[in-house]
Amino acid sequence: MSSLHDSVVEVFVARFDLDPETVVPEATFDDLGLDSLSQIELATALKKRLGIVITDEELSEIAVVGDIIAIAERKGAAV
């Protein structure tokens, strides 16, 4: 696992009080019990933690946690 993966997991755990073991790349927002508002909250938290901006269009394309990690990598997130 990359440190970027760990940072994304930390954001999920801190923002939504989730068990780190459940935040796996193939987990969906539904799997984690999160709704569409949670996606917006996540985008805000990622901006604060990693310095990346995820657009509404990108948010709409996110299906699983791994998609978020891929976007963060593409945007050169600071870990």
All heavy atoms as a GROMACS GRO file, in nm:
protein
  593
    1MET      N    1   0.082  -0.119   0.000
    1MET     CA    2   0.000   0.000   0.000
    1MET      C    3   0.087   0.125   0.000
    1MET      O    4   0.189   0.130   0.066
    1MET     CB    5  -0.089   0.002   0.123
    1MET     CG    6  -0.213  -0.083   0.110
    1MET     SD    7  -0.323  -0.055   0.245
    1MET     CE    8  -0.323  -0.218   0.314
    2SER      N    9   0.042   0.224  -0.072
    2SER     CA   10   0.117   0.349  -0.082
    2SER      C   11   0.083   0.440   0.036
    2SER      O   12  -0.020   0.425   0.101
    2SER     CB   13   0.082   0.418  -0.213
    2SER     OG   14  -0.051   0.467  -0.209
    3SER      N   15   0.170   0.537   0.058
    3SER     CA   16   0.139   0.634   0.163
    3SER      C   17   0.020   0.719   0.124
    3SER      O   18  -0.054   0.767   0.209
    3SER     CB   19   0.262   0.721   0.193
    3SER     OG   20   0.303   0.787   0.076
    4LEU      N   21  -0.002   0.736  -0.008
    4LEU     CA   22  -0.120   0.809  -0.055
    4LEU      C   23  -0.247   0.732  -0.017
    4LEU      O   24  -0.343   0.790   0.032
    4LEU     CB   25  -0.114   0.831  -0.206
    4LEU     CG   26  -0.232   0.906  -0.266
    4LEU    CD1   27  -0.250   1.042  -0.200
    4LEU    CD2   28  -0.215   0.922  -0.415
    5HIS      N   29  -0.243   0.601  -0.038
    5HIS     CA   30  -0.356   0.516   0.003
    5HIS      C   31  -0.382   0.535   0.152
    5HIS      O   32  -0.496   0.555   0.194
    5HIS     CB   33  -0.325   0.368  -0.028
    5HIS     CG   34  -0.427   0.274   0.027
    5HIS    ND1   35  -0.422   0.225   0.155
    5HIS    CD2   36  -0.540   0.222  -0.028
    5HIS    CE1   37  -0.526   0.146   0.177
    5HIS    NE2   38  -0.599   0.142   0.067
    6ASP      N   39  -0.277   0.528   0.232
    6ASP     CA   40  -0.291   0.545   0.377
    6ASP      C   41  -0.351   0.681   0.412
    6ASP      O   42  -0.436   0.691   0.501
    6ASP     CB   43  -0.155   0.530   0.447
    6ASP     CG   44  -0.102   0.388   0.439
    6ASP    OD1   45  -0.180   0.296   0.408
    6ASP    OD2   46   0.019   0.369   0.461
    7SER      N   47  -0.309   0.786   0.340
    7SER     CA   48  -0.361   0.920   0.367
    7SER      C   49  -0.509   0.929   0.334
    7SER      O   50  -0.586   0.991   0.409
    7SER     CB   51  -0.284   1.024   0.286
    7SER     OG   52  -0.150   1.029   0.328
    8VAL      N   53  -0.551   0.868   0.224
    8VAL     CA   54  -0.692   0.868   0.187
    8VAL      C   55  -0.773   0.792   0.292
    8VAL      O   56  -0.879   0.838   0.336
    8VAL     CB   57  -0.714   0.810   0.045
    8VAL    CG1   58  -0.862   0.788   0.016
    8VAL    CG2   59  -0.654   0.904  -0.060
    9VAL      N   60  -0.722   0.678   0.336
    9VAL     CA   61  -0.790   0.600   0.440
    9VAL      C   62  -0.802   0.684   0.568
    9VAL      O   63  -0.907   0.687   0.631
    9VAL     CB   64  -0.716   0.468   0.468
    9VAL    CG1   65  -0.771   0.399   0.593
    9VAL    CG2   66  -0.726   0.374   0.348
   10GLU      N   67  -0.695   0.755   0.604
   10GLU     CA   68  -0.697   0.839   0.724
   10GLU      C   69  -0.807   0.945   0.715
   10GLU      O   70  -0.873   0.975   0.815
   10GLU     CB   71  -0.562   0.909   0.743
   10GLU     CG   72  -0.453   0.816   0.793
   10GLU     CD   73  -0.315   0.881   0.789
   10GLU    OE1   74  -0.306   1.006   0.775
   10GLU    OE2   75  -0.216   0.808   0.798
   11VAL      N   76  -0.827   1.002   0.595
   11VAL     CA   77  -0.932   1.103   0.577
   11VAL      C   78  -1.070   1.040   0.602
   11VAL      O   79  -1.153   1.096   0.673
   11VAL     CB   80  -0.924   1.167   0.437
   11VAL    CG1   81  -1.048   1.252   0.410
   11VAL    CG2   82  -0.798   1.250   0.424
   12PHE      N   83  -1.093   0.922   0.544
   12PHE     CA   84  -1.220   0.852   0.566
   12PHE      C   85  -1.242   0.823   0.715
   12PHE      O   86  -1.350   0.847   0.768
   12PHE     CB   87  -1.223   0.719   0.490
   12PHE     CG   88  -1.276   0.728   0.350
   12PHE    CD1   89  -1.189   0.738   0.242
   12PHE    CD2   90  -1.412   0.723   0.325
   12PHE    CE1   91  -1.237   0.745   0.113
   12PHE    CE2   92  -1.462   0.729   0.196
   12PHE     CZ   93  -1.374   0.740   0.089
   13VAL      N   94  -1.140   0.772   0.780
   13VAL     CA   95  -1.150   0.734   0.921
   13VAL      C   96  -1.177   0.857   1.008
   13VAL      O   97  -1.267   0.856   1.092
   13VAL     CB   98  -1.022   0.660   0.966
   13VAL    CG1   99  -1.020   0.640   1.117
   13VAL    CG2  100  -1.011   0.526   0.895
   14ALA      N  101  -1.102   0.964   0.983
   14ALA     CA  102  -1.115   1.084   1.066
   14ALA      C  103  -1.248   1.155   1.040
   14ALA      O  104  -1.315   1.199   1.135
   14ALA     CB  105  -0.999   1.180   1.036
   15ARG      N  106  -1.289   1.165   0.914
   15ARG     CA  107  -1.410   1.242   0.881
   15ARG      C  108  -1.538   1.166   0.912
   15ARG      O  109  -1.636   1.224   0.954
   15ARG     CB  110  -1.406   1.280   0.732
   15ARG     CG  111  -1.520   1.368   0.688
   15ARG     CD  112  -1.507   1.506   0.754
   15ARG     NE  113  -1.630   1.582   0.741
   15ARG     CZ  114  -1.732   1.578   0.826
   15ARG    NH1  115  -1.730   1.498   0.930
   15ARG    NH2  116  -1.838   1.654   0.809
   16PHE      N  117  -1.537   1.034   0.889
   16PHE     CA  118  -1.661   0.958   0.900
   16PHE      C  119  -1.659   0.853   1.010
   16PHE      O  120  -1.750   0.772   1.020
   16PHE     CB  121  -1.694   0.892   0.765
   16PHE     CG  122  -1.705   0.992   0.653
   16PHE    CD1  123  -1.610   0.995   0.553
   16PHE    CD2  124  -1.810   1.082   0.648
   16PHE    CE1  125  -1.618   1.088   0.449
   16PHE    CE2  126  -1.820   1.175   0.545
   16PHE     CZ  127  -1.723   1.178   0.445
   17ASP      N  128  -1.553   0.853   1.092
   17ASP     CA  129  -1.544   0.760   1.205
   17ASP      C  130  -1.562   0.615   1.160
   17ASP      O  131  -1.641   0.541   1.217
   17ASP     CB  132  -1.647   0.798   1.312
   17ASP     CG  133  -1.617   0.732   1.445
   17ASP    OD1  134  -1.498   0.705   1.473
   17ASP    OD2  135  -1.711   0.704   1.521
   18LEU      N  136  -1.487   0.577   1.056
   18LEU     CA  137  -1.495   0.442   1.002
   18LEU      C  138  -1.380   0.356   1.053
   18LEU      O  139  -1.275   0.408   1.092
   18LEU     CB  140  -1.490   0.446   0.849
   18LEU     CG  141  -1.605   0.518   0.780
   18LEU    CD1  142  -1.576   0.533   0.632
   18LEU    CD2  143  -1.736   0.443   0.801
   19ASP      N  144  -1.398   0.227   1.050
   19ASP     CA  145  -1.292   0.132   1.081
   19ASP      C  146  -1.198   0.127   0.962
   19ASP      O  147  -1.243   0.102   0.849
   19ASP     CB  148  -1.356  -0.006   1.105
   19ASP     CG  149  -1.253  -0.113   1.136
   19ASP    OD1  150  -1.131  -0.091   1.116
   19ASP    OD2  151  -1.295  -0.221   1.180
   20PRO      N  152  -1.068   0.153   0.983
   20PRO     CA  153  -0.973   0.152   0.871
   20PRO      C  154  -0.976   0.022   0.790
   20PRO      O  155  -0.951   0.023   0.670
   20PRO     CB  156  -0.837   0.170   0.937
   20PRO     CG  157  -0.864   0.222   1.073
   20PRO     CD  158  -1.004   0.182   1.110
   21GLU      N  159  -1.010  -0.089   0.855
   21GLU     CA  160  -1.015  -0.218   0.787
   21GLU      C  161  -1.123  -0.223   0.679
   21GLU      O  162  -1.117  -0.303   0.587
   21GLU     CB  163  -1.039  -0.332   0.888
   21GLU     CG  164  -0.934  -0.344   0.994
   21GLU     CD  165  -0.799  -0.387   0.939
   21GLU    OE1  166  -0.795  -0.480   0.856
   21GLU    OE2  167  -0.698  -0.326   0.979
   22THR      N  168  -1.226  -0.137   0.692
   22THR     CA  169  -1.336  -0.137   0.594
   22THR      C  170  -1.307  -0.047   0.475
   22THR      O  171  -1.374  -0.058   0.372
   22THR     CB  172  -1.469  -0.092   0.660
   22THR    OG1  173  -1.457   0.045   0.701
   22THR    CG2  174  -1.505  -0.180   0.778
   23VAL      N  175  -1.210   0.042   0.489
   23VAL     CA  176  -1.181   0.138   0.381
   23VAL      C  177  -1.077   0.076   0.288
   23VAL      O  178  -0.958   0.104   0.296
   23VAL     CB  179  -1.133   0.273   0.437
   23VAL    CG1  180  -1.118   0.376   0.326
   23VAL    CG2  181  -1.230   0.325   0.542
   24VAL      N  182  -1.125  -0.013   0.202
   24VAL     CA  183  -1.039  -0.084   0.106
   24VAL      C  184  -1.067  -0.030  -0.034
   24VAL      O  185  -1.174   0.026  -0.059
   24VAL     CB  186  -1.064  -0.237   0.113
   24VAL    CG1  187  -1.018  -0.292   0.247
   24VAL    CG2  188  -1.211  -0.269   0.090
   25PRO      N  189  -0.971  -0.045  -0.128
   25PRO     CA  190  -0.988   0.013  -0.261
   25PRO      C  191  -1.116  -0.026  -0.333
   25PRO      O  192  -1.172   0.053  -0.408
   25PRO     CB  193  -0.865  -0.038  -0.337
   25PRO     CG  194  -0.761  -0.055  -0.231
   25PRO     CD  195  -0.837  -0.103  -0.110
   26GLU      N  196  -1.168  -0.146  -0.307
   26GLU     CA  197  -1.288  -0.190  -0.378
   26GLU      C  198  -1.419  -0.153  -0.306
   26GLU      O  199  -1.528  -0.180  -0.356
   26GLU     CB  200  -1.284  -0.340  -0.406
   26GLU     CG  201  -1.268  -0.428  -0.284
   26GLU     CD  202  -1.123  -0.448  -0.236
   26GLU    OE1  203  -1.030  -0.385  -0.289
   26GLU    OE2  204  -1.104  -0.525  -0.141
   27ALA      N  205  -1.410  -0.086  -0.190
   27ALA     CA  206  -1.529  -0.047  -0.114
   27ALA      C  207  -1.601   0.069  -0.182
   27ALA      O  208  -1.539   0.166  -0.224
   27ALA     CB  209  -1.491  -0.006   0.028
   28THR      N  210  -1.734   0.058  -0.192
   28THR     CA  211  -1.815   0.168  -0.246
   28THR      C  212  -1.859   0.258  -0.131
   28THR      O  213  -1.848   0.221  -0.013
   28THR     CB  214  -1.940   0.113  -0.316
   28THR    OG1  215  -2.025   0.053  -0.216
   28THR    CG2  216  -1.907   0.012  -0.424
   29PHE      N  217  -1.914   0.375  -0.166
   29PHE     CA  218  -1.968   0.463  -0.062
   29PHE      C  219  -2.082   0.392   0.011
   29PHE      O  220  -2.097   0.405   0.132
   29PHE     CB  221  -2.016   0.595  -0.123
   29PHE     CG  222  -1.905   0.695  -0.137
   29PHE    CD1  223  -1.818   0.692  -0.244
   29PHE    CD2  224  -1.886   0.794  -0.042
   29PHE    CE1  225  -1.715   0.782  -0.256
   29PHE    CE2  226  -1.783   0.885  -0.052
   29PHE     CZ  227  -1.697   0.880  -0.160
   30ASP      N  228  -2.164   0.316  -0.063
   30ASP     CA  229  -2.273   0.239   0.000
   30ASP      C  230  -2.217   0.138   0.100
   30ASP      O  231  -2.270   0.122   0.210
   30ASP     CB  232  -2.357   0.166  -0.104
   30ASP     CG  233  -2.455   0.259  -0.175
   30ASP    OD1  234  -2.480   0.370  -0.124
   30ASP    OD2  235  -2.506   0.220  -0.281
   31ASP      N  236  -2.109   0.069   0.060
   31ASP     CA  237  -2.046  -0.028   0.150
   31ASP      C  238  -2.006   0.037   0.281
   31ASP      O  239  -2.012  -0.025   0.387
   31ASP     CB  240  -1.919  -0.088   0.087
   31ASP     CG  241  -1.947  -0.178  -0.032
   31ASP    OD1  242  -2.061  -0.225  -0.047
   31ASP    OD2  243  -1.852  -0.202  -0.111
   32LEU      N  244  -1.963   0.162   0.273
   32LEU     CA  245  -1.914   0.234   0.390
   32LEU      C  246  -2.026   0.310   0.463
   32LEU      O  247  -2.002   0.375   0.564
   32LEU     CB  248  -1.803   0.331   0.349
   32LEU     CG  249  -1.680   0.265   0.286
   32LEU    CD1  250  -1.585   0.372   0.233
   32LEU    CD2  251  -1.609   0.174   0.383
   33GLY      N  252  -2.148   0.300   0.409
   33GLY     CA  253  -2.262   0.367   0.471
   33GLY      C  254  -2.263   0.517   0.449
   33GLY      O  255  -2.316   0.592   0.530
   34LEU      N  256  -2.205   0.562   0.337
   34LEU     CA  257  -2.196   0.704   0.308
   34LEU      C  258  -2.290   0.741   0.193
   34LEU      O  259  -2.311   0.662   0.103
   34LEU     CB  260  -2.052   0.741   0.271
   34LEU     CG  261  -1.946   0.704   0.375
   34LEU    CD1  262  -1.807   0.736   0.324
   34LEU    CD2  263  -1.971   0.771   0.508
   35ASP      N  264  -2.342   0.864   0.198
   35ASP     CA  265  -2.434   0.911   0.094
   35ASP      C  266  -2.367   1.017   0.007
   35ASP      O  267  -2.248   1.044   0.020
   35ASP     CB  268  -2.563   0.964   0.158
   35ASP     CG  269  -2.536   1.078   0.255
   35ASP    OD1  270  -2.427   1.138   0.252
   35ASP    OD2  271  -2.627   1.109   0.334
   36SER      N  272  -2.447   1.079  -0.080
   36SER     CA  273  -2.391   1.177  -0.173
   36SER      C  274  -2.337   1.300  -0.100
   36SER      O  275  -2.237   1.359  -0.142
   36SER     CB  276  -2.493   1.218  -0.278
   36SER     OG  277  -2.610   1.266  -0.216
   37LEU      N  278  -2.400   1.339   0.009
   37LEU     CA  279  -2.349   1.450   0.088
   37LEU      C  280  -2.212   1.415   0.145
   37LEU      O  281  -2.122   1.500   0.151
   37LEU     CB  282  -2.446   1.486   0.201
   37LEU     CG  283  -2.404   1.600   0.292
   37LEU    CD1  284  -2.386   1.729   0.212
   37LEU    CD2  285  -2.506   1.622   0.402
   38SER      N  286  -2.193   1.290   0.181
   38SER     CA  287  -2.064   1.244   0.233
   38SER      C  288  -1.955   1.260   0.129
   38SER      O  289  -1.840   1.289   0.162
   38SER     CB  290  -2.073   1.098   0.276
   38SER     OG  291  -2.169   1.080   0.376
   39GLN      N  292  -1.989   1.242   0.000
   39GLN     CA  293  -1.889   1.260  -0.106
   39GLN      C  294  -1.840   1.404  -0.109
   39GLN      O  295  -1.720   1.428  -0.125
   39GLN     CB  296  -1.948   1.223  -0.243
   39GLN     CG  297  -1.969   1.075  -0.261
   39GLN     CD  298  -2.021   1.042  -0.400
   39GLN    OE1  299  -2.099   1.116  -0.458
   39GLN    NE2  300  -1.976   0.930  -0.451
   40ILE      N  301  -1.930   1.498  -0.090
   40ILE     CA  302  -1.892   1.640  -0.089
   40ILE      C  303  -1.804   1.669   0.033
   40ILE      O  304  -1.702   1.737   0.023
   40ILE     CB  305  -2.017   1.730  -0.092
   40ILE    CG1  306  -2.092   1.707  -0.223
   40ILE    CG2  307  -1.981   1.877  -0.073
   40ILE    CD1  308  -2.234   1.761  -0.225
   41GLU      N  309  -1.844   1.614   0.147
   41GLU     CA  310  -1.764   1.631   0.269
   41GLU      C  311  -1.625   1.570   0.250
   41GLU      O  312  -1.524   1.627   0.294
   41GLU     CB  313  -1.833   1.566   0.388
   41GLU     CG  314  -1.960   1.635   0.430
   41GLU     CD  315  -2.030   1.562   0.544
   41GLU    OE1  316  -1.964   1.488   0.619
   41GLU    OE2  317  -2.152   1.579   0.558
   42LEU      N  318  -1.620   1.456   0.182
   42LEU     CA  319  -1.492   1.390   0.157
   42LEU      C  320  -1.404   1.478   0.069
   42LEU      O  321  -1.284   1.494   0.095
   42LEU     CB  322  -1.514   1.254   0.090
   42LEU     CG  323  -1.386   1.181   0.049
   42LEU    CD1  324  -1.307   1.139   0.173
   42LEU    CD2  325  -1.418   1.060  -0.036
   43ALA      N  326  -1.462   1.536  -0.036
   43ALA     CA  327  -1.384   1.622  -0.126
   43ALA      C  328  -1.324   1.739  -0.049
   43ALA      O  329  -1.207   1.775  -0.070
   43ALA     CB  330  -1.473   1.672  -0.240
   44THR      N  331  -1.402   1.797   0.043
   44THR     CA  332  -1.352   1.908   0.125
   44THR      C  333  -1.239   1.861   0.215
   44THR      O  334  -1.136   1.928   0.228
   44THR     CB  335  -1.468   1.966   0.210
   44THR    OG1  336  -1.571   2.007   0.121
   44THR    CG2  337  -1.422   2.084   0.293
   45ALA      N  338  -1.256   1.745   0.276
   45ALA     CA  339  -1.154   1.691   0.367
   45ALA      C  340  -1.026   1.657   0.291
   45ALA      O  341  -0.915   1.681   0.341
   45ALA     CB  342  -1.207   1.567   0.438
   46LEU      N  343  -1.039   1.605   0.168
   46LEU     CA  344  -0.921   1.572   0.088
   46LEU      C  345  -0.847   1.699   0.047
   46LEU      O  346  -0.724   1.700   0.040
   46LEU     CB  347  -0.960   1.491  -0.036
   46LEU     CG  348  -1.003   1.347  -0.008
   46LEU    CD1  349  -1.064   1.285  -0.133
   46LEU    CD2  350  -0.887   1.263   0.042
   47LYS      N  351  -0.922   1.804   0.020
   47LYS     CA  352  -0.858   1.931  -0.016
   47LYS      C  353  -0.774   1.981   0.101
   47LYS      O  354  -0.660   2.023   0.083
   47LYS     CB  355  -0.964   2.035  -0.053
   47LYS     CG  356  -0.906   2.167  -0.096
   47LYS     CD  357  -1.014   2.264  -0.138
   47LYS     CE  358  -0.952   2.396  -0.181
   47LYS     NZ  359  -1.053   2.496  -0.213
   48LYS      N  360  -0.830   1.973   0.221
   48LYS     CA  361  -0.757   2.017   0.340
   48LYS      C  362  -0.636   1.929   0.368
   48LYS      O  363  -0.528   1.977   0.401
   48LYS     CB  364  -0.849   2.017   0.463
   48LYS     CG  365  -0.951   2.128   0.461
   48LYS     CD  366  -1.038   2.120   0.585
   48LYS     CE  367  -1.148   2.225   0.579
   48LYS     NZ  368  -1.246   2.207   0.685
   49ARG      N  369  -0.654   1.798   0.357
   49ARG     CA  370  -0.549   1.702   0.397
   49ARG      C  371  -0.441   1.684   0.289
   49ARG      O  372  -0.322   1.677   0.319
   49ARG     CB  373  -0.613   1.567   0.429
   49ARG     CG  374  -0.518   1.453   0.455
   49ARG     CD  375  -0.449   1.467   0.590
   49ARG     NE  376  -0.374   1.350   0.625
   49ARG     CZ  377  -0.251   1.322   0.581
   49ARG    NH1  378  -0.190   1.404   0.498
   49ARG    NH2  379  -0.189   1.211   0.619
   50LEU      N  380  -0.484   1.677   0.162
   50LEU     CA  381  -0.390   1.644   0.054
   50LEU      C  382  -0.367   1.758  -0.044
   50LEU      O  383  -0.284   1.746  -0.135
   50LEU     CB  384  -0.441   1.521  -0.023
   50LEU     CG  385  -0.461   1.394   0.059
   50LEU    CD1  386  -0.519   1.284  -0.028
   50LEU    CD2  387  -0.331   1.348   0.122
   51GLY      N  388  -0.442   1.866  -0.030
   51GLY     CA  389  -0.423   1.979  -0.118
   51GLY      C  390  -0.472   1.958  -0.260
   51GLY      O  391  -0.422   2.019  -0.353
   52ILE      N  392  -0.570   1.868  -0.279
   52ILE     CA  393  -0.624   1.843  -0.413
   52ILE      C  394  -0.769   1.887  -0.420
   52ILE      O  395  -0.840   1.882  -0.321
   52ILE     CB  396  -0.613   1.695  -0.455
   52ILE    CG1  397  -0.688   1.605  -0.358
   52ILE    CG2  398  -0.467   1.654  -0.469
   52ILE    CD1  399  -0.706   1.462  -0.404
   53VAL      N  400  -0.810   1.931  -0.538
   53VAL     CA  401  -0.949   1.969  -0.561
   53VAL      C  402  -1.012   1.862  -0.649
   53VAL      O  403  -0.963   1.833  -0.758
   53VAL     CB  404  -0.958   2.107  -0.629
   53VAL    CG1  405  -1.103   2.140  -0.664
   53VAL    CG2  406  -0.899   2.214  -0.538
   54ILE      N  407  -1.120   1.803  -0.600
   54ILE     CA  408  -1.196   1.705  -0.678
   54ILE      C  409  -1.322   1.775  -0.724
   54ILE      O  410  -1.400   1.824  -0.642
   54ILE     CB  411  -1.228   1.579  -0.594
   54ILE    CG1  412  -1.098   1.510  -0.550
   54ILE    CG2  413  -1.316   1.483  -0.674
   54ILE    CD1  414  -1.116   1.389  -0.463
   55THR      N  415  -1.341   1.781  -0.856
   55THR     CA  416  -1.456   1.852  -0.912
   55THR      C  417  -1.584   1.770  -0.894
   55THR      O  418  -1.580   1.650  -0.868
   55THR     CB  419  -1.435   1.878  -1.062
   55THR    OG1  420  -1.434   1.751  -1.130
   55THR    CG2  421  -1.306   1.954  -1.089
   56ASP      N  422  -1.698   1.838  -0.911
   56ASP     CA  423  -1.827   1.769  -0.904
   56ASP      C  424  -1.834   1.658  -1.008
   56ASP      O  425  -1.887   1.551  -0.982
   56ASP     CB  426  -1.942   1.867  -0.925
   56ASP     CG  427  -1.958   1.964  -0.808
   56ASP    OD1  428  -1.904   1.936  -0.700
   56ASP    OD2  429  -2.024   2.067  -0.826
   57GLU      N  430  -1.779   1.686  -1.126
   57GLU     CA  431  -1.780   1.584  -1.233
   57GLU      C  432  -1.699   1.462  -1.191
   57GLU      O  433  -1.743   1.348  -1.208
   57GLU     CB  434  -1.723   1.643  -1.362
   57GLU     CG  435  -1.731   1.547  -1.479
   57GLU     CD  436  -1.676   1.607  -1.607
   57GLU    OE1  437  -1.678   1.731  -1.622
   57GLU    OE2  438  -1.631   1.528  -1.692
   58GLU      N  439  -1.582   1.486  -1.132
   58GLU     CA  440  -1.500   1.374  -1.084
   58GLU      C  441  -1.573   1.298  -0.972
   58GLU      O  442  -1.570   1.176  -0.967
   58GLU     CB  443  -1.364   1.424  -1.036
   58GLU     CG  444  -1.274   1.468  -1.149
   58GLU     CD  445  -1.154   1.546  -1.103
   58GLU    OE1  446  -1.162   1.618  -1.000
   58GLU    OE2  447  -1.050   1.538  -1.170
   59LEU      N  448  -1.637   1.372  -0.882
   59LEU     CA  449  -1.712   1.308  -0.774
   59LEU      C  450  -1.819   1.215  -0.829
   59LEU      O  451  -1.839   1.106  -0.777
   59LEU     CB  452  -1.779   1.413  -0.685
   59LEU     CG  453  -1.700   1.468  -0.567
   59LEU    CD1  454  -1.784   1.570  -0.492
   59LEU    CD2  455  -1.654   1.359  -0.474
   60SER      N  456  -1.885   1.259  -0.936
   60SER     CA  457  -1.993   1.178  -0.992
   60SER      C  458  -1.941   1.049  -1.056
   60SER      O  459  -2.016   0.954  -1.074
   60SER     CB  460  -2.072   1.259  -1.094
   60SER     OG  461  -1.995   1.281  -1.210
   61GLU      N  462  -1.811   1.046  -1.088
   61GLU     CA  463  -1.753   0.928  -1.152
   61GLU      C  464  -1.693   0.830  -1.051
   61GLU      O  465  -1.653   0.720  -1.087
   61GLU     CB  466  -1.646   0.970  -1.252
   61GLU     CG  467  -1.703   1.048  -1.369
   61GLU     CD  468  -1.596   1.111  -1.457
   61GLU    OE1  469  -1.476   1.094  -1.428
   61GLU    OE2  470  -1.634   1.177  -1.556
   62ILE      N  471  -1.685   0.871  -0.925
   62ILE     CA  472  -1.625   0.786  -0.824
   62ILE      C  473  -1.720   0.673  -0.787
   62ILE      O  474  -1.834   0.697  -0.748
   62ILE     CB  475  -1.588   0.868  -0.698
   62ILE    CG1  476  -1.474   0.965  -0.731
   62ILE    CG2  477  -1.550   0.776  -0.582
   62ILE    CD1  478  -1.446   1.066  -0.622
   63ALA      N  479  -1.671   0.550  -0.802
   63ALA     CA  480  -1.753   0.434  -0.768
   63ALA      C  481  -1.699   0.365  -0.642
   63ALA      O  482  -1.775   0.316  -0.560
   63ALA     CB  483  -1.755   0.334  -0.884
   64VAL      N  484  -1.567   0.363  -0.627
   64VAL     CA  485  -1.504   0.293  -0.515
   64VAL      C  486  -1.389   0.378  -0.459
   64VAL      O  487  -1.344   0.473  -0.523
   64VAL     CB  488  -1.450   0.154  -0.558
   64VAL    CG1  489  -1.563   0.060  -0.597
   64VAL    CG2  490  -1.349   0.167  -0.670
   65VAL      N  491  -1.341   0.340  -0.342
   65VAL     CA  492  -1.231   0.412  -0.277
   65VAL      C  493  -1.108   0.419  -0.369
   65VAL      O  494  -1.040   0.521  -0.375
   65VAL     CB  495  -1.195   0.345  -0.142
   65VAL    CG1  496  -1.069   0.405  -0.082
   65VAL    CG2  497  -1.313   0.358  -0.044
   66GLY      N  498  -1.083   0.313  -0.444
   66GLY     CA  499  -0.968   0.311  -0.535
   66GLY      C  500  -0.973   0.422  -0.638
   66GLY      O  501  -0.869   0.474  -0.680
   67ASP      N  502  -1.094   0.463  -0.679
   67ASP     CA  503  -1.108   0.574  -0.774
   67ASP      C  504  -1.057   0.704  -0.713
   67ASP      O  505  -0.996   0.786  -0.781
   67ASP     CB  506  -1.255   0.593  -0.814
   67ASP     CG  507  -1.311   0.477  -0.895
   67ASP    OD1  508  -1.232   0.396  -0.948
   67ASP    OD2  509  -1.435   0.467  -0.904
   68ILE      N  510  -1.082   0.722  -0.585
   68ILE     CA  511  -1.036   0.842  -0.515
   68ILE      C  512  -0.885   0.843  -0.509
   68ILE      O  513  -0.820   0.946  -0.534
   68ILE     CB  514  -1.097   0.849  -0.373
   68ILE    CG1  515  -1.249   0.859  -0.383
   68ILE    CG2  516  -1.039   0.967  -0.295
   68ILE    CD1  517  -1.321   0.826  -0.255
   69ILE      N  518  -0.825   0.728  -0.480
   69ILE     CA  519  -0.680   0.718  -0.475
   69ILE      C  520  -0.621   0.749  -0.613
   69ILE      O  521  -0.522   0.822  -0.624
   69ILE     CB  522  -0.638   0.578  -0.425
   69ILE    CG1  523  -0.688   0.558  -0.280
   69ILE    CG2  524  -0.487   0.560  -0.435
   69ILE    CD1  525  -0.685   0.415  -0.232
   70ALA      N  526  -0.684   0.698  -0.719
   70ALA     CA  527  -0.636   0.722  -0.855
   70ALA      C  528  -0.643   0.871  -0.890
   70ALA      O  529  -0.548   0.926  -0.948
   70ALA     CB  530  -0.718   0.641  -0.955
   71ILE      N  531  -0.753   0.938  -0.852
   71ILE     CA  532  -0.764   1.082  -0.878
   71ILE      C  533  -0.656   1.158  -0.801
   71ILE      O  534  -0.592   1.247  -0.855
   71ILE     CB  535  -0.905   1.133  -0.839
   71ILE    CG1  536  -1.009   1.081  -0.938
   71ILE    CG2  537  -0.909   1.286  -0.833
   71ILE    CD1  538  -1.154   1.107  -0.896
   72ALA      N  539  -0.636   1.120  -0.676
   72ALA     CA  540  -0.534   1.186  -0.593
   72ALA      C  541  -0.395   1.169  -0.654
   72ALA      O  542  -0.316   1.264  -0.658
   72ALA     CB  543  -0.538   1.131  -0.450
   73GLU      N  544  -0.365   1.049  -0.705
   73GLU     CA  545  -0.236   1.025  -0.769
   73GLU      C  546  -0.223   1.112  -0.894
   73GLU      O  547  -0.118   1.174  -0.916
   73GLU     CB  548  -0.220   0.878  -0.808
   73GLU     CG  549  -0.194   0.788  -0.690
   73GLU     CD  550  -0.194   0.638  -0.727
   73GLU    OE1  551  -0.239   0.603  -0.838
   73GLU    OE2  552  -0.148   0.560  -0.643
   74ARG      N  553  -0.329   1.117  -0.974
   74ARG     CA  554  -0.327   1.194  -1.098
   74ARG      C  555  -0.306   1.343  -1.070
   74ARG      O  556  -0.242   1.413  -1.147
   74ARG     CB  557  -0.458   1.171  -1.173
   74ARG     CG  558  -0.457   1.210  -1.318
   74ARG     CD  559  -0.578   1.160  -1.394
   74ARG     NE  560  -0.704   1.219  -1.346
   74ARG     CZ  561  -0.806   1.152  -1.300
   74ARG    NH1  562  -0.804   1.020  -1.292
   74ARG    NH2  563  -0.916   1.214  -1.259
   75LYS      N  564  -0.358   1.390  -0.960
   75LYS     CA  565  -0.348   1.531  -0.926
   75LYS      C  566  -0.223   1.564  -0.846
   75LYS      O  567  -0.203   1.679  -0.806
   75LYS     CB  568  -0.473   1.575  -0.848
   75LYS     CG  569  -0.598   1.571  -0.936
   75LYS     CD  570  -0.718   1.622  -0.861
   75LYS     CE  571  -0.838   1.625  -0.952
   75LYS     NZ  572  -0.873   1.760  -0.997
   76GLY      N  573  -0.142   1.466  -0.819
   76GLY     CA  574  -0.018   1.489  -0.746
   76GLY      C  575  -0.039   1.531  -0.602
   76GLY      O  576   0.020   1.627  -0.555
   77ALA      N  577  -0.125   1.459  -0.532
   77ALA     CA  578  -0.156   1.490  -0.392
   77ALA      C  579  -0.030   1.492  -0.305
   77ALA      O  580   0.060   1.412  -0.324
   77ALA     CB  581  -0.255   1.388  -0.338
   78ALA      N  582  -0.028   1.586  -0.213
   78ALA     CA  583   0.083   1.596  -0.118
   78ALA      C  584   0.051   1.509   0.003
   78ALA      O  585  -0.049   1.531   0.070
   78ALA     CB  586   0.100   1.741  -0.076
   79VAL      N  587   0.136   1.410   0.030
   79VAL     CA  588   0.112   1.322   0.144
   79VAL      C  589   0.197   1.359   0.262
   79VAL      O  590   0.290   1.427   0.256
   79VAL     CB  591   0.136   1.174   0.112
   79VAL    CG1  592   0.007   1.105   0.080
   79VAL    CG2  593   0.233   1.153   0.005
   0.00000   0.00000   0.00000
